[in-house]
Amino acid sequence: MYDLMIIGSGPAGISAALTAKARNLNFIWFGSRALSTKIEKAEKIMNYPGLPTVTGSEMQSVFLKQIDDCGITITEAQVNSIYDCGGYFAAGAENEIYEAKSVIMTVGMTTTREIEGEARLLGCGVSYCATCDGALYKNKDIAVICASPKFEDEVTFLAGLANHIYLFTPYKETSLQYDNITHFNGLPASVDGDKKVASVTFKGEAIPVSGASS
Ligand SMILES: Cc1cc2nc3c(=O)[nH]c(=O)nc-3n(C[C@H](O)[C@H](O)[C@H](O)COP(=O)(O)OP(=O)(O)OC[C@H]3O[C@@H](n4cnc5c(N)ncnc54)[C@H](O)[C@@H]3O)c2cc1C
């Protein structure tokens, strides 16, 4: 019976594991030494305290070193079930059952409804975070997909950085009135480019852009 079980090895899981170690808990941590595909794919990270301007793989190396230096082990297994056993929890992973008094789930989140080319060009011009990646597109033309008017603040932020925004929305009207935003009702059919985003295709027409943000 462990004090704690941590599931997931992204930045949140790493923080939980470091704290559990500092508190001398008897814990098991499920994830992988690759840590997180999101970290791996990040082109350039500029907002992490203590690590100014690092690539995803540089951040991954620093995280792994800290984990190893602290003597923390990652159990490389996928957890596929968790049961509340009344007072403790049981988790199933690769034909084994593990028990702990507490569980911290740091499994991240997944996005859905991919556009053709989106996954392939993730980290190569495709981005999901205006605050994190906006500066990469300063004075450039970009495509922005905004799923709901409630996220339009993010588009306003990007409009202050980019040269021109091609804004795609599933809804018809937008309150955004900027000279450097062209609004289309609908979503692009694909994000195109060889190693980097070069354009998006909308209604059969290729629109040249340097990045695509959703
Ligand atoms: C291209 C790109 C660039 C980014 N750039 C920045 C940036 O510059 N600045 C910034 O602040 N953020 C950036 N982000 C966002 C940042 O990467 C995420 O916010 C962060 O990784 C979330 O951390 P997390 O620990 O919550 O989840 P994740 O990083 O998603 O980690 C979750 C982990 O849990 C594992 N897992 C899930 N289910 C199970 C299970 N059942 N059993 C075992 N393991 C499991 C997953 O495999 C994964 O390793 C970027 C993201 C991407 C994709």
The ligand as an SDF file (V2000), in Angstrom:
LIG
                    3D

 53 58  0  0  0  0  0  0  0  0999 V2000
    3.5810   22.3140  -29.4440 C   0  0  0  0  0  0  0  0  0  0  0  0
    3.3090   22.7640  -28.0270 C   0  0  0  0  0  0  0  0  0  0  0  0
    3.9700   23.8730  -27.5170 C   0  0  0  0  0  0  0  0  0  0  0  0
    3.7170   24.3040  -26.1960 C   0  0  0  0  0  0  0  0  0  0  0  0
    4.3970   25.3930  -25.7320 N   0  0  0  0  0  0  0  0  0  0  0  0
    4.1690   25.8240  -24.4730 C   0  0  0  0  0  0  0  0  0  0  0  0
    4.8810   26.9460  -23.9550 C   0  0  0  0  0  0  0  0  0  0  0  0
    5.7340   27.5420  -24.6400 O   0  0  0  0  0  0  0  0  0  0  0  0
    4.5880   27.3450  -22.6920 N   0  0  0  0  0  0  0  0  0  0  0  0
    3.6280   26.7200  -21.9270 C   0  0  0  0  0  0  0  0  0  0  0  0
    3.4090   27.1420  -20.7910 O   0  0  0  0  0  0  0  0  0  0  0  0
    2.9580   25.6510  -22.3860 N   0  0  0  0  0  0  0  0  0  0  0  0
    3.1980   25.1980  -23.6320 C   0  0  0  0  0  0  0  0  0  0  0  0
    2.4880   24.1370  -24.1130 N   0  0  0  0  0  0  0  0  0  0  0  0
    1.4650   23.5330  -23.2620 C   0  0  0  0  0  0  0  0  0  0  0  0
    2.1180   22.5610  -22.2630 C   0  0  0  0  0  0  0  0  0  0  0  0
    2.9010   21.6150  -22.9620 O   0  0  0  0  0  0  0  0  0  0  0  0
    1.0230   21.8580  -21.4650 C   0  0  0  0  0  0  0  0  0  0  0  0
    0.2400   22.8380  -20.8150 O   0  0  0  0  0  0  0  0  0  0  0  0
    1.6240   20.9300  -20.4370 C   0  0  0  0  0  0  0  0  0  0  0  0
    2.3890   19.9060  -21.0520 O   0  0  0  0  0  0  0  0  0  0  0  0
    0.5200   20.2900  -19.5950 C   0  0  0  0  0  0  0  0  0  0  0  0
    1.1420   19.4960  -18.6220 O   0  0  0  0  0  0  0  0  0  0  0  0
    0.4060   18.3060  -17.9120 P   0  0  0  0  0  0  0  0  0  0  0  0
    1.3780   17.6890  -16.9780 O   0  0  0  0  0  0  0  0  0  0  0  0
   -0.8960   18.7700  -17.3600 O   0  0  0  0  0  0  0  0  0  0  0  0
   -0.0130   17.2730  -19.0580 O   0  0  0  0  0  0  0  0  0  0  0  0
    0.8220   16.5770  -20.2460 P   0  0  0  0  0  0  0  0  0  0  0  0
    2.0550   17.3210  -20.5890 O   0  0  0  0  0  0  0  0  0  0  0  0
   -0.1780   16.3170  -21.3230 O   0  0  0  0  0  0  0  0  0  0  0  0
    1.2530   15.2010  -19.6010 O   0  0  0  0  0  0  0  0  0  0  0  0
    0.3410   14.1960  -19.2810 C   0  0  0  0  0  0  0  0  0  0  0  0
    1.1070   12.8860  -19.2520 C   0  0  0  0  0  0  0  0  0  0  0  0
    0.2800   11.8660  -18.6770 O   0  0  0  0  0  0  0  0  0  0  0  0
    0.4530   10.6720  -19.4070 C   0  0  0  0  0  0  0  0  0  0  0  0
   -0.7260    9.8520  -19.2320 N   0  0  0  0  0  0  0  0  0  0  0  0
   -1.9980   10.1350  -19.6290 C   0  0  0  0  0  0  0  0  0  0  0  0
   -2.8260    9.1340  -19.2750 N   0  0  0  0  0  0  0  0  0  0  0  0
   -2.0440    8.2140  -18.6390 C   0  0  0  0  0  0  0  0  0  0  0  0
   -2.3340    6.9350  -18.0410 C   0  0  0  0  0  0  0  0  0  0  0  0
   -3.5690    6.4320  -18.0410 N   0  0  0  0  0  0  0  0  0  0  0  0
   -1.3020    6.2320  -17.4810 N   0  0  0  0  0  0  0  0  0  0  0  0
   -0.0400    6.7250  -17.4880 C   0  0  0  0  0  0  0  0  0  0  0  0
    0.2830    7.9450  -18.0290 N   0  0  0  0  0  0  0  0  0  0  0  0
   -0.7180    8.6520  -18.5990 C   0  0  0  0  0  0  0  0  0  0  0  0
    0.5910   11.1720  -20.8620 C   0  0  0  0  0  0  0  0  0  0  0  0
    1.1930   10.1790  -21.6580 O   0  0  0  0  0  0  0  0  0  0  0  0
    1.5100   12.3730  -20.6460 C   0  0  0  0  0  0  0  0  0  0  0  0
    2.8440   11.9790  -20.6470 O   0  0  0  0  0  0  0  0  0  0  0  0
    2.7490   23.6410  -25.3920 C   0  0  0  0  0  0  0  0  0  0  0  0
    2.0850   22.4970  -25.9020 C   0  0  0  0  0  0  0  0  0  0  0  0
    2.3510   22.0530  -27.1960 C   0  0  0  0  0  0  0  0  0  0  0  0
    1.6400   20.8300  -27.7210 C   0  0  0  0  0  0  0  0  0  0  0  0
  1  2  1  0
  2  3  1  0
  2 52  2  0
  3  4  2  0
  4  5  1  0
  4 50  1  0
  5  6  2  0
  6  7  1  0
  6 13  1  0
  7  8  2  0
  7  9  1  0
  9 10  1  0
 10 11  2  0
 10 12  1  0
 12 13  2  0
 13 14  1  0
 14 15  1  0
 14 50  1  0
 15 16  1  0
 16 17  1  0
 16 18  1  0
 18 19  1  0
 18 20  1  0
 20 21  1  0
 20 22  1  0
 22 23  1  0
 23 24  1  0
 24 25  2  0
 24 26  1  0
 24 27  1  0
 27 28  1  0
 28 29  2  0
 28 30  1  0
 28 31  1  0
 31 32  1  0
 32 33  1  0
 33 34  1  0
 33 48  1  0
 34 35  1  0
 35 36  1  0
 35 46  1  0
 36 37  1  0
 36 45  1  0
 37 38  2  0
 38 39  1  0
 39 40  1  0
 39 45  2  0
 40 41  1  0
 40 42  2  0
 42 43  1  0
 43 44  2  0
 44 45  1  0
 46 47  1  0
 46 48  1  0
 48 49  1  0
 50 51  2  0
 51 52  1  0
 52 53  1  0
M  END
$$$$
